[in-house]
Amino acid sequence: MRQVFKPDMVSHLWANQSQDSARSNGSFYFVGDTIYSYGSHFPIARHVTHKGRYAVLFTTRNHSVTTAKHKSIVLSACRHLQVFHVENVNETHHKEQIADYHKRYNSLIVDYGKSRGRKAFISSQLTELIEEANTYAEFFGLKTRLFLPNDMQAECERIQERDREKQRKRKAKQERERIQHDKEILEKVDKWATGETDYISMTFENAPIRLRVKDNLLQTSLGAQVPLDHAIKAFRILKRLRNQGETYQRNGHTIHLGHFALDSFENDTVKAGCHRVAWDEIERVATLAGVN
């Protein structure tokens, strides 16, 4: 089985647990349920299960600029999974993991008390942390829960009310910038899809997923690739289902796509791992491949 891939592909293979191991130039690799940066001393993330449910423990630690890039592509690849941010992904005792959540919670409480101009931002961080910590507890069947202190809750509501008008103006400006940014993104992704360029920055991950055929592979704009013959077989199955007005949900029978598997097809959207691909895009590339 092939073991060496580009970093994006390594992260997708790990996120979908498509094979036991893979690597990219030695510094970025996974073995089993854990993916690493620069060696076993720095695990980035690990798959965990509890009572038939799946989640990912994702490290809050940092090591270098390269490791930060590794973490970014791993987080992107597992965005379809439940992710818990913890300091030590290898820690198996919930007491220590909950203690780490409490440590960050208390640190934010202190920061909130000291801050003057960042209270709204810190309260938002607190809210997200509390929600994730409580979801972690619920996932593993723990009774412990975190709450925002009552005095802070009232103050946060007043601060957020004052901040809403600023946010509305900021969002209006950001929307104008987003429209321009999205236009530039789509132009660059179009160039990738037509073969004018071979590289897409991770800043483009929110653009509609595009496909292209190269070297007998079906490639995605998120960095994954599958054998073209697998993609053609899957396309013919999905087209038949679509013509019959039927949907598909992975359940026992598996439609294989190289190292991956098709999860579902409904509402003209194909889902496979972190990929959501519109049927129009699939038909477009099928036509180019001469099979539509």
ROZANU-166096 format. One record per residue (C-alpha): residue number from 0; residue in one letter; x, y, z. Coordinates in steps of 0.05 Angstrom, whole numbers, always signed. Layout:
KEZA/NUM/A/X/Y/Z
...
//
This chain:
KEZA/0/M/+0/+0/+0
KEZA/1/R/+26/+69/-18
KEZA/2/Q/+54/+106/+42
KEZA/3/V/+80/+173/+17
KEZA/4/F/+33/+230/-2
KEZA/5/K/+28/+305/-1
KEZA/6/P/+10/+334/+68
KEZA/7/D/-63/+349/+49
KEZA/8/M/-74/+277/+28
KEZA/9/V/-40/+250/+91
KEZA/10/S/-88/+290/+134
KEZA/11/H/-149/+265/+95
KEZA/12/L/-126/+193/+99
KEZA/13/W/-118/+200/+175
KEZA/14/A/-184/+237/+185
KEZA/15/N/-221/+182/+148
KEZA/16/Q/-177/+126/+177
KEZA/17/S/-170/+100/+106
KEZA/18/Q/-106/+62/+121
KEZA/19/D/-62/+46/+180
KEZA/20/S/-6/+96/+164
KEZA/21/A/+20/+148/+115
KEZA/22/R/+71/+203/+114
KEZA/23/S/+96/+264/+78
KEZA/24/N/+172/+274/+74
KEZA/25/G/+181/+244/+144
KEZA/26/S/+162/+305/+185
KEZA/27/F/+87/+296/+180
KEZA/28/Y/+56/+227/+188
KEZA/29/F/+5/+184/+223
KEZA/30/V/+5/+115/+252
KEZA/31/G/-62/+85/+271
KEZA/32/D/-108/+135/+305
KEZA/33/T/-55/+189/+317
KEZA/34/I/-23/+240/+270
KEZA/35/Y/+44/+272/+287
KEZA/36/S/+88/+332/+270
KEZA/37/Y/+164/+320/+272
KEZA/38/G/+160/+256/+311
KEZA/39/S/+122/+218/+365
KEZA/40/H/+140/+272/+416
KEZA/41/F/+88/+318/+383
KEZA/42/P/+21/+285/+369
KEZA/43/I/-26/+334/+335
KEZA/44/A/-91/+296/+342
KEZA/45/R/-120/+228/+359
KEZA/46/H/-185/+193/+342
KEZA/47/V/-226/+170/+403
KEZA/48/T/-291/+131/+410
KEZA/49/H/-342/+125/+465
KEZA/50/K/-405/+83/+462
KEZA/51/G/-404/+82/+386
KEZA/52/R/-392/+156/+378
KEZA/53/Y/-330/+186/+346
KEZA/54/A/-290/+248/+363
KEZA/55/V/-220/+277/+355
KEZA/56/L/-174/+303/+410
KEZA/57/F/-135/+361/+380
KEZA/58/T/-75/+390/+416
KEZA/59/T/-73/+462/+440
KEZA/60/R/+4/+459/+442
KEZA/61/N/+48/+492/+390
KEZA/62/H/+119/+476/+369
KEZA/63/S/+140/+513/+306
KEZA/64/V/+114/+550/+245
KEZA/65/T/+115/+484/+205
KEZA/66/T/+77/+448/+261
KEZA/67/A/+26/+505/+259
KEZA/68/K/+16/+491/+185
KEZA/69/H/+10/+416/+199
KEZA/70/K/-43/+431/+252
KEZA/71/S/-81/+475/+203
KEZA/72/I/-89/+422/+150
KEZA/73/V/-107/+369/+201
KEZA/74/L/-161/+413/+231
KEZA/75/S/-188/+426/+161
KEZA/76/A/-190/+352/+144
KEZA/77/C/-229/+333/+207
KEZA/78/R/-278/+391/+206
KEZA/79/H/-335/+341/+194
KEZA/80/L/-318/+308/+261
KEZA/81/Q/-330/+328/+333
KEZA/82/V/-265/+361/+356
KEZA/83/F/-242/+373/+428
KEZA/84/H/-183/+419/+439
KEZA/85/V/-139/+391/+495
KEZA/86/E/-67/+399/+515
KEZA/87/N/-48/+325/+515
KEZA/88/V/-83/+283/+462
KEZA/89/N/-54/+219/+492
KEZA/90/E/-84/+232/+561
KEZA/91/T/-136/+178/+575
KEZA/92/H/-160/+203/+643
KEZA/93/H/-219/+250/+639
KEZA/94/K/-200/+282/+706
KEZA/95/E/-137/+311/+675
KEZA/96/Q/-172/+333/+611
KEZA/97/I/-228/+368/+651
KEZA/98/A/-175/+400/+695
KEZA/99/D/-143/+429/+632
KEZA/100/Y/-210/+458/+611
KEZA/101/H/-217/+489/+681
KEZA/102/K/-146/+517/+676
KEZA/103/R/-162/+553/+611
KEZA/104/Y/-230/+574/+639
KEZA/105/N/-198/+606/+701
KEZA/106/S/-145/+640/+658
KEZA/107/L/-198/+672/+615
KEZA/108/I/-237/+694/+677
KEZA/109/V/-173/+729/+702
KEZA/110/D/-161/+761/+634
KEZA/111/Y/-232/+785/+632
KEZA/112/G/-225/+819/+700
KEZA/113/K/-161/+854/+679
KEZA/114/S/-184/+875/+610
KEZA/115/R/-217/+940/+590
KEZA/116/G/-222/+939/+515
KEZA/117/R/-224/+864/+502
KEZA/118/K/-280/+842/+547
KEZA/119/A/-328/+826/+490
KEZA/120/F/-275/+783/+455
KEZA/121/I/-255/+747/+519
KEZA/122/S/-328/+733/+537
KEZA/123/S/-337/+703/+468
KEZA/124/Q/-277/+658/+480
KEZA/125/L/-305/+638/+548
KEZA/126/T/-372/+620/+517
KEZA/127/E/-339/+576/+464
KEZA/128/L/-295/+543/+516
KEZA/129/I/-353/+529/+563
KEZA/130/E/-394/+499/+506
KEZA/131/E/-337/+454/+484
KEZA/132/A/-320/+431/+555
KEZA/133/N/-393/+414/+568
KEZA/134/T/-398/+377/+502
KEZA/135/Y/-335/+337/+522
KEZA/136/A/-368/+319/+588
KEZA/137/E/-433/+299/+554
KEZA/138/F/-395/+258/+501
KEZA/139/F/-360/+217/+554
KEZA/140/G/-418/+214/+603
KEZA/141/L/-388/+259/+656
KEZA/142/K/-429/+300/+705
KEZA/143/T/-383/+360/+710
KEZA/144/R/-405/+425/+676
KEZA/145/L/-378/+495/+668
KEZA/146/F/-420/+559/+672
KEZA/147/L/-408/+633/+661
KEZA/148/P/-409/+669/+730
KEZA/149/N/-475/+707/+742
KEZA/150/D/-441/+775/+752
KEZA/151/M/-402/+766/+688
KEZA/152/Q/-463/+745/+650
KEZA/153/A/-499/+811/+665
KEZA/154/E/-438/+852/+648
KEZA/155/C/-425/+813/+585
KEZA/156/E/-496/+827/+561
KEZA/157/R/-486/+902/+571
KEZA/158/I/-418/+901/+536
KEZA/159/Q/-445/+860/+478
KEZA/160/E/-504/+907/+470
KEZA/161/R/-456/+966/+462
KEZA/162/D/-413/+925/+416
KEZA/163/R/-470/+904/+369
KEZA/164/E/-473/+970/+331
KEZA/165/K/-398/+968/+320
KEZA/166/Q/-404/+897/+297
KEZA/167/R/-459/+914/+248
KEZA/168/K/-416/+968/+216
KEZA/169/R/-355/+922/+217
KEZA/170/K/-395/+865/+186
KEZA/171/A/-421/+910/+131
KEZA/172/K/-349/+929/+113
KEZA/173/Q/-327/+857/+119
KEZA/174/E/-383/+834/+74
KEZA/175/R/-360/+882/+20
KEZA/176/E/-289/+856/+28
KEZA/177/R/-313/+784/+29
KEZA/178/I/-350/+792/-37
KEZA/179/Q/-286/+819/-69
KEZA/180/H/-244/+765/-35
KEZA/181/D/-292/+709/-57
KEZA/182/K/-289/+735/-128
KEZA/183/E/-213/+730/-127
KEZA/184/I/-217/+661/-94
KEZA/185/L/-264/+634/-148
KEZA/186/E/-219/+660/-203
KEZA/187/K/-159/+624/-173
KEZA/188/V/-197/+560/-160
KEZA/189/D/-223/+563/-232
KEZA/190/K/-150/+567/-255
KEZA/191/W/-134/+506/-213
KEZA/192/A/-194/+468/-240
KEZA/193/T/-173/+483/-312
KEZA/194/G/-101/+464/-299
KEZA/195/E/-71/+534/-304
KEZA/196/T/-42/+527/-234
KEZA/197/D/-26/+468/-188
KEZA/198/Y/-28/+502/-120
KEZA/199/I/-86/+527/-77
KEZA/200/S/-73/+560/-10
KEZA/201/M/-112/+534/+51
KEZA/202/T/-145/+603/+53
KEZA/203/F/-188/+578/-4
KEZA/204/E/-220/+521/+36
KEZA/205/N/-288/+555/+41
KEZA/206/A/-296/+562/-34
KEZA/207/P/-341/+511/-69
KEZA/208/I/-302/+447/-78
KEZA/209/R/-277/+438/-149
KEZA/210/L/-253/+376/-185
KEZA/211/R/-205/+361/-241
KEZA/212/V/-175/+301/-277
KEZA/213/K/-99/+294/-279
KEZA/214/D/-54/+233/-289
KEZA/215/N/-113/+185/-285
KEZA/216/L/-133/+214/-218
KEZA/217/L/-193/+254/-196
KEZA/218/Q/-165/+311/-154
KEZA/219/T/-203/+358/-107
KEZA/220/S/-188/+430/-91
KEZA/221/L/-180/+408/-18
KEZA/222/G/-119/+366/-35
KEZA/223/A/-149/+296/-38
KEZA/224/Q/-145/+250/-98
KEZA/225/V/-177/+184/-119
KEZA/226/P/-165/+137/-178
KEZA/227/L/-205/+160/-238
KEZA/228/D/-235/+92/-251
KEZA/229/H/-264/+90/-181
KEZA/230/A/-293/+159/-191
KEZA/231/I/-324/+138/-257
KEZA/232/K/-357/+77/-226
KEZA/233/A/-384/+119/-169
KEZA/234/F/-410/+171/-218
KEZA/235/R/-449/+120/-258
KEZA/236/I/-481/+92/-195
KEZA/237/L/-500/+161/-170
KEZA/238/K/-526/+183/-237
KEZA/239/R/-571/+122/-241
KEZA/240/L/-597/+136/-170
KEZA/241/R/-609/+209/-188
KEZA/242/N/-646/+192/-251
KEZA/243/Q/-690/+146/-210
KEZA/244/G/-702/+200/-158
KEZA/245/E/-666/+161/-104
KEZA/246/T/-614/+180/-52
KEZA/247/Y/-555/+142/-21
KEZA/248/Q/-533/+134/+51
KEZA/249/R/-473/+92/+70
KEZA/250/N/-500/+33/+109
KEZA/251/G/-467/-35/+99
KEZA/252/H/-457/-28/+24
KEZA/253/T/-396/+16/+9
KEZA/254/I/-381/+56/-53
KEZA/255/H/-305/+60/-52
KEZA/256/L/-266/+121/-77
KEZA/257/G/-193/+100/-72
KEZA/258/H/-173/+108/+1
KEZA/259/F/-241/+138/+18
KEZA/260/A/-314/+118/+16
KEZA/261/L/-377/+155/-4
KEZA/262/D/-419/+175/+56
KEZA/263/S/-483/+201/+24
KEZA/264/F/-517/+231/-37
KEZA/265/E/-578/+274/-29
KEZA/266/N/-603/+343/-49
KEZA/267/D/-554/+341/-107
KEZA/268/T/-495/+340/-59
KEZA/269/V/-444/+285/-52
KEZA/270/K/-412/+277/+16
KEZA/271/A/-347/+240/+28
KEZA/272/G/-309/+255/+92
KEZA/273/C/-298/+331/+96
KEZA/274/H/-318/+339/+23
KEZA/275/R/-386/+367/+1
KEZA/276/V/-388/+368/-75
KEZA/277/A/-445/+396/-116
KEZA/278/W/-474/+351/-170
KEZA/279/D/-464/+405/-223
KEZA/280/E/-389/+403/-210
KEZA/281/I/-388/+327/-214
KEZA/282/E/-426/+328/-280
KEZA/283/R/-378/+380/-307
KEZA/284/V/-316/+339/-293
KEZA/285/A/-351/+275/-316
KEZA/286/T/-364/+309/-383
KEZA/287/L/-290/+328/-388
KEZA/288/A/-272/+255/-373
KEZA/289/G/-319/+232/-428
KEZA/290/V/-366/+191/-385
KEZA/291/N/-427/+237/-378
//
